[in-house]
């Protein structure tokens, strides 16, 4: 089953917000920075594992290992012992790890945005096709997204189209996108009169 993209997207944004605060600790050269970053990366690794995102989990595991090496006083990329008198070098490497972690999350967000955009077009086409074949007295509103999705699945042709959509997004994502598509059609400037009471 595909992961629930809207949920993952929301969680990644929350992590990025926390990383912004952690970055502030680094700017203040607060030693708690390393512990805060370690906890955040470990929690994200667990989150990835929970949702079956093994590749992402492996990448965060590498970051956890690199950060542990750094906290032990070694450069995780050269394994050279860091000079205790050069305190800034430890923070510079810590910043590199933070940036790699941020880039990982941003790449995930970008990937999910692309999946949602493709699915959005498919859902909008599905809705338009359904409305063209629906009874003339059919009226719908945004609260009907879930029952409308189920009703569409009763038709073999639309059910096949739904399966294609679900190859790229979770069912809950599709229902949310359908909700947005219905709302979009209900805007005054749209040519369709969509009021629903099916």
C-alpha positions as CSV (number, residue, x, y, z in Angstrom):
1,X,0.0,0.0,0.0
2,X,1.2,3.5,-0.8
3,X,2.0,5.8,2.1
4,X,-0.4,8.5,3.0
5,X,1.4,11.4,1.3
6,X,-0.5,14.3,2.9
7,X,0.4,12.9,6.3
8,X,4.0,12.4,5.5
9,X,4.2,15.8,3.9
10,X,2.8,17.4,7.1
11,X,5.2,15.5,9.3
12,X,8.3,16.4,7.2
13,X,7.3,20.1,7.5
14,X,7.1,19.8,11.3
15,X,10.6,18.2,11.4
16,X,12.0,21.1,9.2
17,X,10.4,23.6,11.7
18,X,12.2,21.9,14.6
19,X,15.4,21.8,12.6
20,X,15.2,25.6,12.3
21,X,15.1,25.8,16.1
22,X,18.0,23.4,16.3
23,X,20.0,25.5,13.9
24,X,19.5,28.4,16.3
25,X,21.2,26.4,19.0
26,X,24.2,25.9,16.6
27,X,24.4,29.6,15.9
28,X,24.6,30.2,19.6
29,X,27.3,27.5,19.9
30,X,25.1,25.8,22.4
31,X,26.4,22.3,23.1
32,X,22.8,20.9,23.4
33,X,22.7,21.3,19.6
34,X,24.4,17.9,19.1
35,X,22.0,16.1,21.4
36,X,18.9,17.8,19.8
37,X,20.0,17.0,16.3
38,X,20.8,13.4,17.3
39,X,17.3,12.9,18.8
40,X,15.6,14.5,15.8
41,X,17.5,12.2,13.3
42,X,16.9,9.1,15.4
43,X,13.2,9.9,15.7
44,X,13.0,10.4,12.0
45,X,14.8,7.1,11.3
46,X,12.1,5.4,13.5
47,X,9.4,7.3,11.6
48,X,10.8,6.1,8.3
49,X,11.0,2.5,9.5
50,X,7.4,2.6,10.8
51,X,6.2,3.6,7.3
52,X,8.4,1.1,5.4
53,X,10.6,3.8,3.9
54,X,13.8,1.6,4.1
55,X,16.0,3.7,1.8
56,X,15.3,6.9,3.8
57,X,15.8,5.0,7.0
58,X,19.2,3.8,5.9
59,X,20.3,7.3,5.0
60,X,19.2,8.6,8.4
61,X,21.0,5.7,10.1
62,X,24.2,6.9,8.4
63,X,23.7,10.4,9.7
64,X,23.2,9.0,13.3
65,X,26.5,7.1,12.9
66,X,28.3,10.2,11.6
67,X,26.9,12.4,14.4
68,X,28.0,9.8,17.0
69,X,31.5,9.8,15.5
70,X,31.6,13.6,15.7
71,X,30.4,13.7,19.3
72,X,33.3,11.3,20.1
73,X,35.7,13.9,18.8
74,X,36.4,12.6,15.3
75,X,35.7,13.9,11.9
76,X,33.1,11.3,10.5
77,X,34.3,11.9,6.9
78,X,38.1,11.6,7.5
79,X,38.2,9.9,10.9
80,X,40.8,12.5,11.9
81,X,40.9,13.4,15.6
82,X,39.5,16.9,16.1
83,X,41.6,19.4,17.9
84,X,39.8,20.2,21.2
85,X,41.0,23.8,20.9
86,X,39.3,24.2,17.5
87,X,35.8,24.2,18.9
88,X,34.2,25.7,15.8
89,X,35.3,22.8,13.5
90,X,33.0,20.5,15.4
91,X,30.0,22.8,14.8
92,X,30.9,23.2,11.2
93,X,30.7,19.5,10.6
94,X,27.6,19.4,12.7
95,X,26.1,22.0,10.4
96,X,27.0,19.8,7.4
97,X,25.2,16.9,8.9
98,X,22.1,19.1,9.6
99,X,22.2,20.3,6.0
100,X,22.3,16.7,4.7
101,X,19.4,15.8,6.9
102,X,17.4,18.9,5.6
103,X,18.2,18.0,2.0
104,X,16.9,14.5,2.6
105,X,13.6,15.8,3.9
106,X,13.3,18.4,1.1
107,X,13.9,15.8,-1.5
108,X,11.1,13.7,0.1
109,X,8.8,16.7,0.0
110,X,9.6,17.5,-3.6
111,X,9.0,13.8,-4.5
112,X,5.6,13.9,-2.8
113,X,4.6,17.2,-4.4
114,X,5.3,15.7,-7.8
115,X,3.2,12.6,-7.0
116,X,0.3,14.7,-5.7
117,X,0.4,17.0,-8.7
118,X,0.2,14.1,-11.1
119,X,-2.6,12.5,-9.0
120,X,-4.4,15.8,-8.8
121,X,-4.7,16.0,-12.6
122,X,-5.9,12.4,-12.7
123,X,-8.5,13.0,-10.0
124,X,-9.8,16.1,-11.7
125,X,-10.2,14.2,-15.0
126,X,-11.9,11.4,-13.2
127,X,-14.4,13.8,-11.6
128,X,-15.1,15.6,-14.9
129,X,-15.7,12.3,-16.7
130,X,-18.0,11.0,-14.0
131,X,-20.0,14.2,-14.0
132,X,-20.4,14.0,-17.8
133,X,-22.0,10.5,-17.4
134,X,-23.9,11.1,-14.2
135,X,-27.6,11.7,-14.0
136,X,-28.6,15.3,-14.8
137,X,-30.1,15.7,-11.3
138,X,-26.9,14.8,-9.5
139,X,-25.6,17.5,-7.2
140,X,-22.4,17.2,-5.1
141,X,-20.5,19.2,-2.5
142,X,-17.1,18.8,-0.8
143,X,-18.5,16.7,2.0
144,X,-19.4,14.0,-0.6
145,X,-15.8,13.2,-1.6
146,X,-15.6,10.0,0.4
147,X,-19.1,8.6,-0.7
148,X,-18.5,9.8,-4.2
149,X,-15.2,8.0,-4.4
150,X,-17.0,4.8,-3.3
151,X,-19.8,5.3,-5.7
152,X,-17.4,5.8,-8.6
153,X,-15.8,2.4,-7.7
154,X,-19.1,0.7,-8.5
155,X,-18.6,1.5,-12.2
156,X,-16.0,-0.8,-13.8
157,X,-14.5,1.9,-16.0
158,X,-14.1,4.4,-13.2
159,X,-12.9,1.7,-10.8
160,X,-10.0,1.0,-13.3
161,X,-9.2,4.7,-13.4
162,X,-9.2,4.8,-9.6
163,X,-6.7,1.9,-9.5
164,X,-4.4,3.9,-11.7
165,X,-4.6,6.8,-9.3
166,X,-3.8,4.5,-6.4
167,X,-0.6,3.4,-8.1
168,X,0.9,6.8,-7.2
169,X,-1.0,7.9,-4.0
170,X,-2.7,6.5,-1.0
171,X,-6.5,6.2,-1.0
172,X,-6.9,8.9,1.6
173,X,-4.7,11.2,-0.6
174,X,-7.1,10.5,-3.5
175,X,-10.2,11.4,-1.4
176,X,-8.6,14.7,-0.3
177,X,-7.7,15.5,-3.9
178,X,-11.3,14.7,-4.9
179,X,-12.6,17.0,-2.2
180,X,-10.4,19.8,-3.6
181,X,-11.5,19.0,-7.1
182,X,-15.2,19.3,-6.1
183,X,-14.5,22.6,-4.3
184,X,-12.7,23.9,-7.4
185,X,-15.6,23.0,-9.7
186,X,-18.0,24.8,-7.3
187,X,-16.1,28.1,-7.7
188,X,-18.4,30.8,-9.3
189,X,-16.1,31.2,-12.4
190,X,-16.3,27.5,-13.2
191,X,-18.8,26.4,-15.9
192,X,-20.1,23.4,-14.0
193,X,-23.1,23.8,-11.6
194,X,-22.0,21.4,-8.8
195,X,-24.3,21.5,-5.7
196,X,-24.5,17.7,-4.5
197,X,-27.3,15.7,-3.1
198,X,-26.8,12.3,-4.6
